[in-house]
Amino acid sequence: MDLMTHPVFRRFWYPTHSLTALADGPQAFTLLGEDLVVWVDEAGKPAATRDRCPHRSARLSVDSVVVDGNIRCGYHGWQFAADGMCKVIPQLPGDVPKNARNCVKSYRCEARYGFAWVCLDTPLAGIPEIRHADDPAYRQVFEYEEYWDANMLRVGENALDVAHISFVHRGTFGNEARPAAPELELVPLEGGVNFRCRVPVANHELQQKNLQIAAGETVRIVDIRWLSPCTFILHFTYPNGLVHQICGFATPIHSGRIRRIQFALRNDREEDAPAEDVARFDRTVAVEDRRILESCGSNYPLEVSEEAHMRLDRPGLAMREYVKALILEHDPNAEVLRDELARARAAALENAA
């Protein structure tokens, strides 16, 4: 069974579009294979419904506009509220007939951190809490929102992987001559995985300006958190007290495609490091990650015997155990996963014999 088709993943909140992008009008979005249309009303409150008009099945994301807080279909002008109720049929004077056929399926949708978040089913948890997000001493730097051909869980695991930085990021802050191998302190975290460490990193010219550190090498005090299932927070503290926190999201379109969203929170000012320069550096780092992650394919094995591992993989292995437990506890298709894990273990034993 395709891991991302387990219904449990529909019970989490995911960021879709920035509210800035939605200001241009309703936008299409596919979340876990579900085609949605997302929009904001005049007050900036987001809404999400199925991307099909119940009248003649035109996509509500095509040639639609928002009128009095409702989305108006571009085909015949029918209007739908955030709860999916049909409010206006221009060709029928008076009240709209109240029947299910006139309605469009709606989804939970909320605004947070400058994005519209959607949950397809009854939530198992709230929208992730991000530290510093409401602290006036920190500024938010939008960095990017784009599509990657990568697996959501692979991207999350990559965020928990310190070992890759010396090689994947040798052009930005890694040093392949000194492979990163710090001691990791795993910290209990409800709803995810957390570890801390200290990592020496290269500090090239652009980053010297962004960090206000002139040396060619510096040290990051690292606190990395993965919050199930698509959020990762990379909290870096530098010797001069600067905090650069990367808030990353890998919203799943399907198993092999994500909407990669990222912003940063920093305790400095625009005159210290222009947001454009901060975003440009982190965007370059993302390009390095993307090249590798898109080569990994859409499969994400939960059985540890299916891949090789090393000591620095402990956070990623803890993440796999978390995902496994999540499915086995909450998913109606849990037996499918049990069978798959058993077959994988049997195959590993046979290959080892």
C-alpha positions as a Python dict, from the first residue, in 0.01 Angstrom:
ca = {
    (1, 'M'): (0, 0, 0),
    (2, 'D'): (121, 349, -86),
    (3, 'L'): (219, 496, 252),
    (4, 'M'): (58, 833, 182),
    (5, 'T'): (-281, 675, 109),
    (6, 'H'): (-320, 578, 475),
    (7, 'P'): (-623, 784, 590),
    (8, 'V'): (-450, 895, 910),
    (9, 'F'): (-253, 1157, 716),
    (10, 'R'): (-582, 1330, 628),
    (11, 'R'): (-623, 1411, 998),
    (12, 'F'): (-347, 1674, 1014),
    (13, 'W'): (-323, 2040, 917),
    (14, 'Y'): (-115, 2140, 615),
    (15, 'P'): (-20, 2483, 474),
    (16, 'T'): (-137, 2529, 115),
    (17, 'H'): (-95, 2881, -26),
    (18, 'S'): (32, 3202, 127),
    (19, 'L'): (-240, 3455, 202),
    (20, 'T'): (-48, 3694, -23),
    (21, 'A'): (-90, 3456, -319),
    (22, 'L'): (-460, 3410, -240),
    (23, 'A'): (-511, 3787, -252),
    (24, 'D'): (-496, 3746, -632),
    (25, 'G'): (-806, 3525, -625),
    (26, 'P'): (-909, 3161, -567),
    (27, 'Q'): (-631, 2907, -621),
    (28, 'A'): (-634, 2534, -694),
    (29, 'F'): (-453, 2298, -461),
    (30, 'T'): (-422, 1920, -445),
    (31, 'L'): (-379, 1779, -93),
    (32, 'L'): (-323, 1404, -55),
    (33, 'G'): (-490, 1351, -391),
    (34, 'E'): (-793, 1569, -304),
    (35, 'D'): (-855, 1856, -547),
    (36, 'L'): (-937, 2174, -357),
    (37, 'V'): (-999, 2539, -427),
    (38, 'V'): (-873, 2781, -162),
    (39, 'W'): (-968, 3146, -131),
    (40, 'V'): (-992, 3433, 116),
    (41, 'D'): (-1290, 3657, 178),
    (42, 'E'): (-1282, 4036, 209),
    (43, 'A'): (-1176, 4006, 573),
    (44, 'G'): (-881, 3783, 483),
    (45, 'K'): (-1037, 3468, 630),
    (46, 'P'): (-947, 3160, 422),
    (47, 'A'): (-1182, 2887, 302),
    (48, 'A'): (-1140, 2558, 116),
    (49, 'T'): (-1386, 2341, -74),
    (50, 'R'): (-1381, 2065, -331),
    (51, 'D'): (-1269, 2205, -665),
    (52, 'R'): (-1584, 2106, -854),
    (53, 'C'): (-1908, 2295, -897),
    (54, 'P'): (-2203, 2059, -826),
    (55, 'H'): (-2394, 2204, -1122),
    (56, 'R'): (-2182, 2099, -1425),
    (57, 'S'): (-1855, 1994, -1259),
    (58, 'A'): (-1649, 2290, -1373),
    (59, 'R'): (-1345, 2358, -1155),
    (60, 'L'): (-1423, 2633, -910),
    (61, 'S'): (-1061, 2745, -937),
    (62, 'V'): (-1106, 2838, -1304),
    (63, 'D'): (-1216, 3194, -1382),
    (64, 'S'): (-1376, 3231, -1039),
    (65, 'V'): (-1396, 3538, -818),
    (66, 'V'): (-1494, 3611, -458),
    (67, 'V'): (-1822, 3798, -414),
    (68, 'D'): (-1944, 3896, -66),
    (69, 'G'): (-1715, 3631, 83),
    (70, 'N'): (-1848, 3355, -146),
    (71, 'I'): (-1665, 3188, -431),
    (72, 'R'): (-1846, 3243, -761),
    (73, 'C'): (-1816, 2971, -1025),
    (74, 'G'): (-1681, 3098, -1355),
    (75, 'Y'): (-1923, 2881, -1558),
    (76, 'H'): (-2275, 2986, -1454),
    (77, 'G'): (-2211, 3220, -1163),
    (78, 'W'): (-2333, 3000, -878),
    (79, 'Q'): (-2196, 3120, -545),
    (80, 'F'): (-2080, 2904, -253),
    (81, 'A'): (-2000, 3000, 106),
    (82, 'A'): (-1705, 2869, 308),
    (83, 'D'): (-1926, 2592, 449),
    (84, 'G'): (-2007, 2472, 97),
    (85, 'M'): (-2368, 2595, 95),
    (86, 'C'): (-2494, 2739, -233),
    (87, 'K'): (-2594, 3100, -165),
    (88, 'V'): (-2678, 3236, -509),
    (89, 'I'): (-2805, 3090, -836),
    (90, 'P'): (-2831, 3392, -1068),
    (91, 'Q'): (-3076, 3222, -1302),
    (92, 'L'): (-3321, 3147, -1014),
    (93, 'P'): (-3473, 3451, -845),
    (94, 'G'): (-3537, 3433, -473),
    (95, 'D'): (-3405, 3180, -225),
    (96, 'V'): (-3176, 2899, -338),
    (97, 'P'): (-3334, 2551, -301),
    (98, 'K'): (-3188, 2384, 11),
    (99, 'N'): (-3075, 2040, -100),
    (100, 'A'): (-2749, 1845, -86),
    (101, 'R'): (-2705, 1844, -463),
    (102, 'N'): (-2655, 2221, -460),
    (103, 'C'): (-2373, 2203, -204),
    (104, 'V'): (-2000, 2158, -248),
    (105, 'K'): (-1791, 1966, 5),
    (106, 'S'): (-1605, 2199, 240),
    (107, 'Y'): (-1296, 2147, 456),
    (108, 'R'): (-1154, 2296, 773),
    (109, 'C'): (-940, 2595, 680),
    (110, 'E'): (-757, 2845, 903),
    (111, 'A'): (-500, 3122, 866),
    (112, 'R'): (-170, 3089, 1053),
    (113, 'Y'): (182, 3225, 996),
    (114, 'G'): (66, 3397, 675),
    (115, 'F'): (-67, 3080, 510),
    (116, 'A'): (-402, 2904, 462),
    (117, 'W'): (-396, 2569, 645),
    (118, 'V'): (-633, 2286, 554),
    (119, 'C'): (-731, 1963, 730),
    (120, 'L'): (-927, 1706, 531),
    (121, 'D'): (-1074, 1513, 826),
    (122, 'T'): (-1120, 1534, 1203),
    (123, 'P'): (-784, 1666, 1330),
    (124, 'L'): (-560, 1454, 1550),
    (125, 'A'): (-363, 1765, 1644),
    (126, 'G'): (-377, 2140, 1598),
    (127, 'I'): (-174, 2355, 1361),
    (128, 'P'): (189, 2321, 1480),
    (129, 'E'): (301, 2575, 1736),
    (130, 'I'): (616, 2755, 1620),
    (131, 'R'): (823, 2930, 1885),
    (132, 'H'): (915, 3294, 1829),
    (133, 'A'): (628, 3330, 1578),
    (134, 'D'): (443, 3574, 1804),
    (135, 'D'): (752, 3733, 1960),
    (136, 'P'): (790, 4099, 1853),
    (137, 'A'): (1168, 4065, 1890),
    (138, 'Y'): (1166, 3836, 1583),
    (139, 'R'): (1092, 3919, 1222),
    (140, 'Q'): (947, 3677, 968),
    (141, 'V'): (1128, 3641, 636),
    (142, 'F'): (927, 3468, 362),
    (143, 'E'): (1160, 3250, 155),
    (144, 'Y'): (967, 3040, -99),
    (145, 'E'): (669, 2819, -186),
    (146, 'E'): (715, 2579, -476),
    (147, 'Y'): (652, 2222, -589),
    (148, 'W'): (911, 1945, -548),
    (149, 'D'): (897, 1590, -685),
    (150, 'A'): (984, 1440, -348),
    (151, 'N'): (823, 1242, -66),
    (152, 'M'): (693, 1436, 235),
    (153, 'L'): (853, 1202, 489),
    (154, 'R'): (1187, 1193, 306),
    (155, 'V'): (1199, 1572, 326),
    (156, 'G'): (1119, 1565, 696),
    (157, 'E'): (1385, 1303, 760),
    (158, 'N'): (1637, 1512, 566),
    (159, 'A'): (1578, 1795, 813),
    (160, 'L'): (1675, 1557, 1095),
    (161, 'D'): (1992, 1447, 913),
    (162, 'V'): (2310, 1629, 1019),
    (163, 'A'): (2545, 1393, 833),
    (164, 'H'): (2445, 1513, 486),
    (165, 'I'): (2543, 1877, 530),
    (166, 'S'): (2917, 1827, 462),
    (167, 'F'): (2845, 1688, 117),
    (168, 'V'): (2506, 1810, -7),
    (169, 'H'): (2577, 2163, 120),
    (170, 'R'): (2949, 2187, 40),
    (171, 'G'): (2872, 2490, -179),
    (172, 'T'): (2700, 2686, 99),
    (173, 'F'): (2797, 2591, 455),
    (174, 'G'): (2929, 2232, 450),
    (175, 'N'): (3290, 2115, 440),
    (176, 'E'): (3346, 1775, 278),
    (177, 'A'): (3701, 1765, 417),
    (178, 'R'): (3553, 1766, 769),
    (179, 'P'): (3244, 1542, 769),
    (180, 'A'): (2993, 1653, 1032),
    (181, 'A'): (2963, 1390, 1305),
    (182, 'P'): (2846, 1564, 1623),
    (183, 'E'): (2714, 1399, 1936),
    (184, 'L'): (2335, 1415, 1922),
    (185, 'E'): (2113, 1465, 2224),
    (186, 'L'): (1766, 1329, 2153),
    (187, 'V'): (1500, 1516, 2349),
    (188, 'P'): (1148, 1379, 2409),
    (189, 'L'): (891, 1573, 2205),
    (190, 'E'): (518, 1515, 2197),
    (191, 'G'): (401, 1479, 1839),
    (192, 'G'): (743, 1448, 1680),
    (193, 'V'): (1121, 1416, 1712),
    (194, 'N'): (1371, 1663, 1862),
    (195, 'F'): (1750, 1664, 1892),
    (196, 'R'): (2025, 1910, 1983),
    (197, 'C'): (2393, 1937, 1897),
    (198, 'R'): (2676, 2176, 1806),
    (199, 'V'): (2803, 2180, 1447),
    (200, 'P'): (3099, 2372, 1295),
    (201, 'V'): (2996, 2519, 958),
    (202, 'A'): (3168, 2707, 678),
    (203, 'N'): (3086, 3078, 668),
    (204, 'H'): (3131, 3218, 318),
    (205, 'E'): (3099, 3580, 207),
    (206, 'L'): (2719, 3616, 175),
    (207, 'Q'): (2656, 3433, 500),
    (208, 'Q'): (2921, 3644, 677),
    (209, 'K'): (2703, 3947, 600),
    (210, 'N'): (2380, 3770, 696),
    (211, 'L'): (2525, 3652, 1027),
    (212, 'Q'): (2739, 3958, 1100),
    (213, 'I'): (3027, 3716, 1163),
    (214, 'A'): (3348, 3781, 967),
    (215, 'A'): (3525, 3449, 1029),
    (216, 'G'): (3541, 3185, 756),
    (217, 'E'): (3399, 2925, 996),
    (218, 'T'): (3155, 2945, 1282),
    (219, 'V'): (2956, 2714, 1508),
    (220, 'R'): (2585, 2650, 1513),
    (221, 'I'): (2407, 2552, 1830),
    (222, 'V'): (2141, 2334, 1674),
    (223, 'D'): (1791, 2247, 1796),
    (224, 'I'): (1597, 2061, 1526),
    (225, 'R'): (1236, 1949, 1555),
    (226, 'W'): (1017, 1747, 1322),
    (227, 'L'): (646, 1782, 1399),
    (228, 'S'): (424, 1515, 1248),
    (229, 'P'): (373, 1487, 965),
    (230, 'C'): (510, 1771, 748),
    (231, 'T'): (663, 2045, 965),
    (232, 'F'): (1029, 2088, 1059),
    (233, 'I'): (1187, 2366, 1263),
    (234, 'L'): (1563, 2424, 1237),
    (235, 'H'): (1667, 2652, 1524),
    (236, 'F'): (2025, 2778, 1488),
    (237, 'T'): (2196, 2999, 1746),
    (238, 'Y'): (2530, 3159, 1655),
    (239, 'P'): (2815, 3277, 1884),
    (240, 'N'): (2705, 3641, 1857),
    (241, 'G'): (2355, 3556, 1986),
    (242, 'L'): (2182, 3566, 1647),
    (243, 'V'): (1897, 3316, 1612),
    (244, 'H'): (1806, 3202, 1263),
    (245, 'Q'): (1510, 2966, 1272),
    (246, 'I'): (1400, 2795, 952),
    (247, 'C'): (1033, 2696, 947),
    (248, 'G'): (986, 2439, 672),
    (249, 'F'): (685, 2246, 545),
    (250, 'A'): (645, 1961, 298),
    (251, 'T'): (272, 1958, 221),
    (252, 'P'): (188, 1631, 38),
    (253, 'I'): (21, 1647, -302),
    (254, 'H'): (73, 1270, -325),
    (255, 'S'): (354, 1029, -238),
    (256, 'G'): (597, 1169, -493),
    (257, 'R'): (515, 1539, -491),
    (258, 'I'): (500, 1811, -227),
    (259, 'R'): (442, 2182, -187),
    (260, 'R'): (766, 2298, -25),
    (261, 'I'): (701, 2610, 185),
    (262, 'Q'): (955, 2795, 397),
    (263, 'F'): (1001, 3110, 601),
    (264, 'A'): (1258, 3214, 861),
    (265, 'L'): (1232, 3386, 1198),
    (266, 'R'): (1528, 3599, 1312),
    (267, 'N'): (1605, 3818, 1612),
    (268, 'D'): (1781, 4088, 1408),
    (269, 'R'): (1667, 4377, 1190),
    (270, 'E'): (1635, 4444, 819),
    (271, 'E'): (1928, 4687, 835),
    (272, 'D'): (2145, 4411, 986),
    (273, 'A'): (2071, 4162, 709),
    (274, 'P'): (1827, 4242, 427),
    (275, 'A'): (1547, 3984, 398),
    (276, 'E'): (1632, 3942, 31),
    (277, 'D'): (1987, 3827, 116),
    (278, 'V'): (1866, 3597, 394),
    (279, 'A'): (1614, 3434, 162),
    (280, 'R'): (1866, 3404, -122),
    (281, 'F'): (2111, 3207, 93),
    (282, 'D'): (1846, 2970, 232),
    (283, 'R'): (1700, 2929, -117),
    (284, 'T'): (2044, 2818, -243),
    (285, 'V'): (2060, 2563, 39),
    (286, 'A'): (1715, 2436, -63),
    (287, 'V'): (1827, 2388, -424),
    (288, 'E'): (2108, 2164, -297),
    (289, 'D'): (1862, 1957, -92),
    (290, 'R'): (1608, 1936, -369),
    (291, 'R'): (1852, 1785, -617),
    (292, 'I'): (1920, 1495, -381),
    (293, 'L'): (1571, 1446, -242),
    (294, 'E'): (1410, 1429, -584),
    (295, 'S'): (1650, 1145, -666),
    (296, 'C'): (1528, 936, -368),
    (297, 'G'): (1196, 840, -527),
    (298, 'S'): (849, 834, -375),
    (299, 'N'): (891, 528, -153),
    (300, 'Y'): (953, 573, 220),
    (301, 'P'): (1017, 239, 396),
    (302, 'L'): (924, 212, 763),
    (303, 'E'): (1086, -126, 816),
    (304, 'V'): (1447, -53, 920),
    (305, 'S'): (1584, -363, 747),
    (306, 'E'): (1501, -216, 404),
    (307, 'E'): (1786, 37, 418),
    (308, 'A'): (2130, 69, 577),
    (309, 'H'): (2182, 302, 874),
    (310, 'M'): (2450, 469, 1087),
    (311, 'R'): (2464, 623, 1433),
    (312, 'L'): (2378, 973, 1312),
    (313, 'D'): (2051, 836, 1169),
    (314, 'R'): (1897, 804, 1516),
    (315, 'P'): (1661, 1103, 1475),
    (316, 'G'): (1541, 972, 1140),
    (317, 'L'): (1488, 624, 1280),
    (318, 'A'): (1292, 774, 1570),
    (319, 'M'): (1078, 953, 1313),
    (320, 'R'): (1009, 625, 1132),
    (321, 'E'): (906, 461, 1459),
    (322, 'Y'): (675, 754, 1529),
    (323, 'V'): (508, 729, 1186),
    (324, 'K'): (476, 353, 1222),
    (325, 'A'): (310, 388, 1564),
    (326, 'L'): (82, 665, 1433),
    (327, 'I'): (-54, 443, 1156),
    (328, 'L'): (-85, 133, 1374),
    (329, 'E'): (-277, 325, 1642),
    (330, 'H'): (-506, 550, 1440),
    (331, 'D'): (-543, 412, 1091),
    (332, 'P'): (-825, 183, 975),
    (333, 'N'): (-576, 26, 733),
    (334, 'A'): (-328, -61, 1010),
    (335, 'E'): (-337, -432, 919),
    (336, 'V'): (-206, -349, 573),
    (337, 'L'): (103, -190, 728),
    (338, 'R'): (153, -483, 967),
    (339, 'D'): (149, -721, 671),
    (340, 'E'): (393, -505, 474),
    (341, 'L'): (634, -480, 767),
    (342, 'A'): (620, -857, 821),
    (343, 'R'): (695, -925, 453),
    (344, 'A'): (985, -678, 458),
    (345, 'R'): (1136, -843, 767),
    (346, 'A'): (1098, -1188, 613),
    (347, 'A'): (1267, -1072, 293),
    (348, 'A'): (1555, -922, 492),
    (349, 'L'): (1606, -1247, 680),
    (350, 'E'): (1601, -1444, 356),
    (351, 'N'): (1856, -1214, 194),
    (352, 'A'): (2082, -1237, 498),
    (353, 'A'): (2076, -1617, 500),
}
